[in-house]
Amino acid sequence: MNIEIEVEMPDLYPFQQEWMDDHSAIIAIEGNTSCGKTFVHIPWFVAHAHQPVNRGDEYWWVGPSINKAKEVFDDILRSLEEAGAVGDYKVNRTDRSIETPQGGIMVFKTGEKIGLLYGTRNTRLIVVDEFTRCRFGIWTPLKTVLDKTNCPIRFIGNFQGEDTEWHRWITTMSKLPGFKYYCTTALDVVAAGMRSQEWLDTARASMPEPIFNALYLCRGSSDTRMLVSYGAVADLWTNDHIPEGRKCITADIAMQGSDRFVMGVWSGFRLKEVTVHQGKDAKQLEDIIRGKATEHGVGRSDIVFDADGMGIYLKSYLNGARSYQGGTVSIEQQGQKLSYARLRDQCHFMTANLINERGIFIEQETHQEEISRELLASLRKLGQTPAGQWQVVPKDYNVPDPEDPNRRLIGSKQILGRSPDFSDMIVMRQYLELTPSPVMVDSLHEAAQKKRIKFAASKRNDTRHTPFTGR
């Protein structure tokens, strides 16, 4: 009995229609997270499986993992069940395959086991979903299938970086006939009317710019956790266009006096001088900082030191300087509270953004290699908390990577074998941008400590005191 099957394609936006109309042998599509790559390719894939040349022809959907391939398998099976047509198909849940009434077999494979992708059994079409998350090695077996069957291959996925193996492969393949590359950004999505400008503006305002650039504009670095590109870090020593500006000092002070003390002298975002000292006690550190402040005309309120380690002893020595406490809550910017878990995360993301914009110039070439390594190791995102707050990878981290169970996610201290002192000193510079004037509460507490006065919260019905509610 002949069975009539109708596969309905969704309404396509112009850029999606262009994908579907292209008959190139190999097509790679990198796009932002909301351009509908998988959504439009699933029915397109199903439709092809209903038009086999011979019974037994295979149509491969390859995912980066078994679970991702199974998601699409389950989605197609659910659609067949909802249409009341699943009884007309041969479904093998163990092998994740669905044979259509016409004899085409949809096979859902994983890119994790590269050896299983070799094969020449009447393969008519291959779709590699989330290809930028797949191992690059899958290209070799897929190429052997292509050579023997001439089946078209489509690679669809999110942008992961301009210097990844996959993106370098795209650059090479673009020079060859029969290959077509599409890069679809959120700007294309908005221009087509698929999403509103408000949607794009909200995304831009609600997340760190490096992440927004990667997810929505398809530009960024290779490591999906890295917040800066290699090129942007290398340019720190050539960005001589940065103007002179506010004189300030940032100092990263190790816990023990035998460890090193790293200090930077700034003029605006020109890091003019970097000095390293070993084995100094608190009084000696105070003399060094005071001497540099006098030499460069830096006011006391424009000195930032970390509040941990030896820095806790400097509060009494450097009255009026600012203590950086990375573990405290993030600070509002222009009246808007951004989604960062802590001040440390906020300053790291701000630093990464400025580096990518070529907004910092390091005049002194001493320590260049060490500074580069520390920044690349430190400026990496962990992800979001359940509350949606962004975090950087903690420096002491050493846990299984939730994105890849075969790897461990380690922090900068584990990578470097020591604390990232240069990086911390550079990151602390952003604290002055977040607190443009001295914090009155800090000054009050410092004055009170000198006089051994304890602050006590006023009771609501105590009319003898006027509550202090602002800075």
C-alpha positions as CSV (number, residue, x, y, z in Angstrom):
1,M,0.0,0.0,0.0
2,N,1.4,3.4,-0.9
3,I,1.6,5.8,2.0
4,E,1.6,9.5,1.4
5,I,3.8,11.5,3.7
6,E,4.0,15.3,3.7
7,V,6.9,17.0,5.5
8,E,6.0,20.6,6.1
9,M,8.8,23.1,6.2
10,P,8.5,26.1,8.5
11,D,8.3,29.6,7.1
12,L,11.9,30.6,6.3
13,Y,13.6,33.9,6.8
14,P,15.7,35.2,3.8
15,F,19.0,34.0,5.2
16,Q,17.5,30.6,6.1
17,Q,16.1,30.3,2.6
18,E,19.5,31.0,1.2
19,W,20.9,28.1,3.2
20,M,18.2,25.8,1.9
21,D,18.5,26.9,-1.7
22,D,22.3,26.2,-1.8
23,H,23.3,22.9,-3.3
24,S,27.1,23.1,-2.7
25,A,28.7,19.8,-1.9
26,I,30.0,21.1,1.5
27,I,28.3,23.9,3.4
28,A,29.4,25.3,6.8
29,I,27.1,27.6,8.7
30,E,28.3,29.4,11.8
31,G,25.6,31.5,13.5
32,N,24.4,33.1,16.7
33,T,22.4,31.1,19.1
34,S,19.0,32.3,17.8
35,C,19.1,32.0,14.1
36,G,17.4,28.7,13.8
37,K,20.1,26.5,12.3
38,T,18.9,23.2,13.8
39,F,15.2,24.2,13.7
40,V,15.1,24.5,9.9
41,H,17.5,21.7,9.1
42,I,15.6,19.0,11.0
43,P,12.5,19.0,8.6
44,W,14.9,19.5,5.7
45,F,16.8,16.4,6.8
46,V,13.6,14.4,7.3
47,A,12.3,15.4,3.9
48,H,15.4,14.1,2.2
49,A,15.1,10.7,4.0
50,H,11.7,10.3,2.4
51,Q,13.2,10.6,-1.1
52,P,15.9,7.8,-1.2
53,V,17.5,6.7,-4.4
54,N,17.4,3.1,-3.2
55,R,15.8,1.4,-0.2
56,G,18.4,1.3,2.6
57,D,20.0,4.7,1.7
58,E,21.3,6.3,4.9
59,Y,20.9,9.9,6.1
60,W,23.2,10.8,8.9
61,W,22.6,13.3,11.7
62,V,25.9,13.6,13.6
63,G,25.9,15.4,17.1
64,P,28.9,16.2,19.3
65,S,27.7,13.7,21.9
66,I,25.3,10.8,22.1
67,N,22.9,12.9,24.2
68,K,22.8,15.7,21.5
69,A,22.2,13.2,18.7
70,K,19.5,11.5,20.8
71,E,17.7,14.8,21.4
72,V,17.1,15.2,17.7
73,F,16.1,11.5,17.3
74,D,13.6,12.0,20.1
75,D,12.3,15.2,18.6
76,I,11.6,13.6,15.2
77,L,10.1,10.5,16.9
78,R,7.8,12.7,19.0
79,S,6.6,14.5,15.8
80,L,5.8,11.2,14.2
81,E,3.8,10.1,17.3
82,E,1.9,13.4,17.4
83,A,1.0,12.9,13.7
84,G,-0.2,9.4,14.4
85,A,2.3,8.1,11.8
86,V,4.9,6.3,13.9
87,G,3.4,2.9,13.1
88,D,4.4,3.4,9.4
89,Y,8.1,3.7,10.4
90,K,10.7,1.2,11.5
91,V,12.2,2.6,14.7
92,N,15.3,1.2,16.4
93,R,15.7,2.9,19.7
94,T,19.0,1.1,20.5
95,D,20.8,2.1,17.3
96,R,18.8,5.4,17.1
97,S,17.6,4.9,13.6
98,I,14.3,5.6,11.8
99,E,13.4,4.0,8.5
100,T,10.8,5.8,6.4
101,P,8.1,4.1,4.5
102,Q,10.0,4.9,1.3
103,G,13.1,3.0,2.6
104,G,15.4,5.9,3.6
105,I,17.1,5.4,7.0
106,M,17.7,8.3,9.3
107,V,20.7,7.4,11.5
108,F,21.7,9.5,14.5
109,K,25.4,9.2,15.2
110,T,27.8,10.7,17.7
111,G,31.0,12.5,16.9
112,E,32.6,11.1,20.1
113,K,33.6,7.8,18.5
114,I,35.3,8.8,15.3
115,G,36.0,5.3,14.2
116,L,32.2,4.6,13.8
117,L,31.9,7.4,11.2
118,Y,33.9,5.5,8.5
119,G,31.4,3.9,6.1
120,T,30.3,3.9,2.5
121,R,26.9,2.2,2.7
122,N,24.7,4.3,0.5
123,T,25.1,7.5,2.6
124,R,23.1,10.2,0.8
125,L,23.3,13.1,3.2
126,I,25.2,14.1,6.3
127,V,24.3,16.9,8.8
128,V,26.9,17.7,11.5
129,D,25.0,19.5,14.2
130,E,27.0,21.8,16.6
131,F,30.1,20.9,14.6
132,T,32.2,23.5,16.4
133,R,31.8,21.4,19.5
134,C,32.8,18.2,17.8
135,R,36.4,16.9,17.6
136,F,38.1,18.2,14.5
137,G,39.2,14.6,13.8
138,I,35.7,13.7,12.5
139,W,36.5,15.5,9.3
140,T,38.8,12.7,8.1
141,P,36.2,9.8,8.1
142,L,33.5,12.2,6.8
143,K,35.8,13.1,3.9
144,T,36.2,9.4,3.0
145,V,32.4,9.0,2.9
146,L,32.2,12.1,0.7
147,D,34.9,10.8,-1.7
148,K,33.1,7.5,-2.3
149,T,29.4,8.6,-2.3
150,N,29.5,12.3,-3.3
151,C,26.9,12.9,-0.7
152,P,26.4,16.6,0.4
153,I,27.6,17.5,3.9
154,R,26.3,20.3,6.1
155,F,28.1,21.6,9.1
156,I,25.9,23.8,11.4
157,G,27.0,25.2,14.7
158,N,27.6,28.2,17.0
159,F,30.7,30.4,16.5
160,Q,33.5,29.3,18.8
161,G,36.4,31.5,17.8
162,E,38.4,32.8,14.9
163,D,41.5,30.8,15.6
164,T,39.9,27.4,16.4
165,E,40.8,24.4,14.2
166,W,37.3,24.4,12.7
167,H,37.5,28.1,11.8
168,R,41.0,27.7,10.3
169,W,39.5,24.7,8.3
170,I,36.8,27.0,7.0
171,T,39.4,29.5,5.9
172,T,41.2,26.8,4.0
173,M,38.1,25.2,2.5
174,S,36.7,28.6,1.3
175,K,39.4,28.6,-1.3
176,L,38.2,25.4,-2.9
177,P,35.3,24.8,-5.3
178,G,32.2,23.2,-4.0
179,F,32.4,24.7,-0.5
180,K,30.2,27.5,0.8
181,Y,30.4,29.3,4.1
182,Y,27.7,31.3,5.9
183,C,28.2,33.4,9.0
184,T,24.9,34.6,10.4
185,T,25.0,37.0,13.3
186,A,22.3,38.6,15.5
187,L,22.4,41.6,13.3
188,D,21.2,39.5,10.4
189,V,18.5,38.0,12.6
190,V,17.3,41.5,13.5
191,A,17.5,42.8,9.9
192,A,15.4,39.9,8.7
193,G,12.7,40.7,11.3
194,M,13.1,37.4,13.1
195,R,14.0,39.2,16.3
196,S,13.5,42.8,17.5
197,Q,16.2,45.4,18.1
198,E,15.1,45.6,21.7
199,W,16.0,41.9,22.0
200,L,19.5,42.6,20.7
201,D,19.9,45.7,22.9
202,T,18.8,43.8,26.0
203,A,21.3,41.1,25.3
204,R,24.1,43.6,24.8
205,A,23.3,45.4,28.0
206,S,22.8,42.3,30.2
207,M,26.0,40.4,29.6
208,P,29.8,41.0,29.4
209,E,30.8,42.3,26.0
210,P,33.3,39.5,25.1
211,I,30.5,36.9,25.7
212,F,28.0,39.0,23.7
213,N,30.4,39.3,20.8
214,A,31.0,35.6,20.6
215,L,27.4,34.5,21.1
216,Y,25.6,37.2,19.0
217,L,28.2,38.8,16.7
218,C,30.3,35.7,15.9
219,R,33.6,37.1,16.8
220,G,35.9,36.2,19.7
221,S,38.7,34.0,20.9
222,S,39.3,30.3,20.5
223,D,38.9,28.8,24.0
224,T,35.2,29.0,24.8
225,R,36.1,30.0,28.3
226,M,38.7,32.6,27.3
227,L,37.6,36.2,27.5
228,V,40.4,37.7,25.5
229,S,42.1,36.8,22.2
230,Y,45.8,36.1,21.8
231,G,46.0,39.0,19.4
232,A,44.5,41.5,21.8
233,V,46.9,40.5,24.6
234,A,49.9,40.8,22.2
235,D,48.7,44.3,21.3
236,L,49.0,45.5,24.9
237,W,52.6,46.5,24.1
238,T,51.7,48.3,20.8
239,N,48.6,50.3,21.8
240,D,50.5,53.5,21.9
241,H,47.4,55.5,20.9
242,I,46.1,55.3,24.5
243,P,46.2,58.9,26.0
244,E,47.8,59.9,29.3
245,G,45.3,60.3,32.1
246,R,44.6,59.9,35.8
247,K,47.7,59.0,37.8
248,C,47.2,55.9,40.0
249,I,48.9,52.9,41.5
250,T,47.7,49.3,41.9
251,A,49.6,46.8,44.1
252,D,49.2,43.1,44.5
253,I,50.7,42.1,47.8
254,A,51.3,38.4,48.6
255,M,50.3,36.8,51.9
256,Q,53.8,36.2,53.2
257,G,56.6,38.8,53.2
258,S,58.9,36.2,51.5
259,D,56.6,36.3,48.4
260,R,56.7,38.9,45.8
261,F,55.0,42.2,45.7
262,V,53.9,43.5,42.2
263,M,53.1,47.2,41.7
264,G,52.0,49.1,38.6
265,V,52.1,52.8,38.0
266,W,49.4,54.1,35.7
267,S,48.6,57.2,33.7
268,G,45.0,56.7,32.6
269,F,45.1,53.2,31.0
270,R,48.8,53.5,30.2
271,L,50.7,51.1,32.5
272,K,53.9,53.1,32.6
273,E,55.9,51.1,35.1
274,V,55.9,47.6,36.6
275,T,58.0,46.7,39.6
276,V,58.5,43.5,41.5
277,H,59.9,43.2,45.1
278,Q,60.6,40.2,47.2
279,G,60.8,39.6,50.9
280,K,59.4,42.9,52.2
281,D,57.5,43.6,55.4
282,A,54.5,45.9,55.7
283,K,56.6,49.0,56.6
284,Q,58.9,48.4,53.7
285,L,56.0,48.0,51.3
286,E,54.5,51.2,52.6
287,D,57.8,53.1,51.9
288,I,58.0,51.7,48.4
289,I,54.4,52.7,47.6
290,R,54.7,56.1,49.2
291,G,57.9,56.7,47.3
292,K,56.4,55.8,43.9
293,A,53.3,57.9,44.7
294,T,55.5,60.9,45.4
295,E,57.6,60.4,42.3
296,H,54.6,60.2,40.0
297,G,52.3,62.6,41.8
298,V,49.7,60.0,42.7
299,G,47.1,61.0,45.4
300,R,46.5,58.6,48.3
301,S,42.9,57.9,47.2
302,D,44.3,56.8,43.8
303,I,46.2,53.9,45.3
304,V,44.6,50.5,45.2
305,F,45.9,47.5,47.1
306,D,44.4,44.0,47.7
307,A,42.8,43.7,51.1
308,D,44.0,40.1,51.5
309,G,47.5,38.9,52.5
310,M,49.9,41.6,53.6
311,G,47.5,44.2,52.3
312,I,45.5,43.9,55.5
313,Y,48.4,45.6,57.4
314,L,48.5,48.6,55.0
315,K,45.3,50.1,56.1
316,S,47.0,51.6,59.1
317,Y,50.0,52.7,57.1
318,L,48.2,54.1,54.0
319,N,45.3,55.9,55.4
320,G,43.0,57.0,52.5
321,A,44.2,54.4,50.0
322,R,41.6,51.9,48.7
323,S,41.5,48.3,49.6
324,Y,40.4,45.9,46.9
325,Q,38.2,43.1,48.2
326,G,37.5,40.8,45.3
327,G,35.1,38.6,47.2
328,T,32.6,41.3,47.9
329,V,29.5,42.0,45.9
330,S,29.7,43.6,42.5
331,I,29.2,47.4,42.1
332,E,26.5,49.1,40.1
333,Q,27.6,50.8,36.9
334,Q,25.7,53.9,35.7
335,G,22.8,53.0,38.1
336,Q,22.5,49.5,36.6
337,K,23.3,46.4,38.6
338,L,25.0,44.0,36.2
339,S,25.0,40.2,36.6
340,Y,28.3,39.5,38.2
341,A,28.7,37.2,41.2
342,R,31.4,39.2,42.9
343,L,33.6,42.3,42.5
344,R,36.5,40.1,41.3
345,D,34.3,38.7,38.5
346,Q,33.2,42.2,37.5
347,C,36.7,43.6,37.3
348,H,38.0,40.6,35.4
349,F,35.2,40.9,32.8
350,M,35.8,44.7,32.5
351,T,39.5,44.1,32.0
352,A,38.9,41.6,29.3
353,N,36.6,44.0,27.5
354,L,39.1,46.8,27.6
355,I,41.9,44.5,26.4
356,N,39.8,43.3,23.4
357,E,39.0,46.9,22.6
358,R,42.8,47.7,22.6
359,G,42.2,50.1,25.5
360,I,45.3,49.4,27.6
361,F,49.0,50.2,26.7
362,I,51.9,48.7,28.6
363,E,54.9,50.9,28.0
364,Q,57.5,48.7,29.7
365,E,58.4,45.5,27.9
366,T,59.9,43.8,31.0
367,H,57.8,40.8,32.1
368,Q,56.0,40.8,28.8
369,E,55.9,37.0,28.5
370,E,54.9,36.5,32.1
371,I,52.1,39.1,32.0
372,S,50.7,37.6,28.8
373,R,50.6,34.1,30.3
374,E,48.9,35.3,33.4
375,L,46.2,37.3,31.6
376,L,45.4,34.4,29.3
377,A,45.2,32.0,32.3
378,S,43.1,34.4,34.4
379,L,40.6,35.9,32.0
380,R,38.5,32.9,31.6
381,K,34.8,32.5,32.3
382,L,33.4,29.8,34.6
383,G,29.8,30.4,33.5
384,Q,26.7,31.6,35.3
385,T,25.4,30.9,38.8
386,P,21.8,29.6,39.1
387,A,20.8,33.2,39.6
388,G,22.3,34.1,36.2
389,Q,25.4,35.9,37.6
390,W,28.6,35.6,35.5
391,Q,31.8,34.2,37.1
392,V,35.5,33.8,36.1
393,V,37.3,30.6,36.8
394,P,38.6,30.8,40.5
395,K,42.4,30.8,40.6
396,D,42.5,27.7,42.9
397,Y,40.0,25.7,40.8
398,N,40.7,22.0,39.9
399,V,37.5,20.1,39.1
400,P,36.1,18.0,36.3
401,D,35.0,20.3,33.4
402,P,31.2,20.3,33.2
403,E,31.5,21.0,29.5
404,D,33.9,18.1,28.9
405,P,34.0,15.3,31.5
406,N,37.3,14.0,30.0
407,R,39.1,17.2,31.0
408,R,39.7,19.1,34.3
409,L,38.8,22.7,34.7
410,I,41.8,24.3,36.5
411,G,42.3,27.9,37.7
412,S,45.1,30.3,36.9
413,K,47.1,29.4,40.0
414,Q,47.0,25.7,39.0
415,I,48.0,26.6,35.5
416,L,50.9,28.9,36.4
417,G,52.0,27.1,39.5
418,R,51.8,30.4,41.5
419,S,49.4,33.2,42.0
420,P,48.8,35.5,39.0
421,D,50.3,38.6,40.6
422,F,50.8,40.7,37.4
423,S,47.3,39.9,36.2
424,D,45.7,40.7,39.6
425,M,47.6,44.1,39.6
426,I,46.1,44.9,36.1
427,V,42.6,43.8,37.0
428,M,42.5,46.0,40.1
429,R,42.9,49.1,37.9
430,Q,39.2,48.7,37.1
431,Y,38.2,49.2,40.7
432,L,39.0,52.9,40.4
433,E,36.5,53.1,37.5
434,L,33.8,51.6,39.6
435,T,34.5,53.9,42.6
436,P,35.5,57.2,41.1
437,S,35.6,58.9,44.5
438,P,36.7,57.7,47.9
439,V,34.2,55.6,49.7
440,M,33.0,57.5,52.8
441,V,32.0,54.5,54.7
442,D,35.6,53.0,54.4
443,S,37.1,56.3,55.6
444,L,34.7,56.4,58.6
445,H,35.6,52.8,59.6
446,E,39.3,53.5,59.3
447,A,39.0,56.6,61.5
448,A,36.9,54.7,64.0
449,Q,39.5,51.9,64.2
450,K,42.2,54.4,65.0
451,K,40.2,55.7,67.9
452,R,39.0,52.2,68.9
453,I,35.4,53.3,68.4
454,K,32.8,50.6,67.6
455,F,29.9,51.3,65.3
456,A,26.6,50.0,66.5
457,A,23.4,49.9,64.4
458,S,20.8,52.4,65.7
459,K,17.5,51.0,66.8
460,R,14.6,52.1,64.8
461,N,12.9,53.8,67.8
462,D,16.1,55.4,69.0
463,T,15.6,59.2,68.3
464,R,19.0,60.1,69.7
465,H,20.8,59.0,66.4
466,T,20.3,59.9,62.8
467,P,20.7,56.8,60.6
468,F,23.4,57.0,58.0
469,T,21.7,55.8,54.8
470,G,24.1,56.8,52.0
471,R,27.7,57.3,51.1
